[in-house]
């Protein structure tokens, strides 16, 4: 209830006191940055391997088209998925996205 003479809430109307959260030390942020750095280094290595796969995929598709006269849809689909992975990886590594690529998300 409110005291009509002072227009202030009575002690019964007030919510119980909850202490403020402890101040952040920055450890969570720092450990998150180090983990992101470790993931980025791992992704650098995988990115290099994936670039080699792009070259192999392109050569296989070229040879297939040279022999059969048409593209192989399975090779094309793999190349499309690989290109998507490279794009997601580059966005994560550059800090443009927080979405982690495969193997942290589905292929």
C-alpha positions, 0 to 999 in steps of 0.5 A: 500500500502507498502512504497517502501523506507522502505518496511513497510505497510502504515496505510491504509493497516493495520487491525483495532486494536482489544483489547486483551481479558481480562485476565481470573480470573479462575472463569469459571474454578473454577465454572466448577470444582464445578459443576462437583463435584456436578454432580459426587456426584449425580452420586455416589448415582445413581451408587450405585442404579445401582449396586443394579439393576445389582444384581436384573437383574442377579437374574431375568435372572438366575431364568428365565434361570432356569425355561425356559432353555433360556435367556430372551433377554429383561433382557439381553438388559436391563443389557447391557444398564445398564452396558454401563451406569455404564462404561460411569459414571465411565469414567466421575467420574474418569476424563477420559471423559467429556461425562456426562451419562444419564440423561444428555445424552440419555439412 
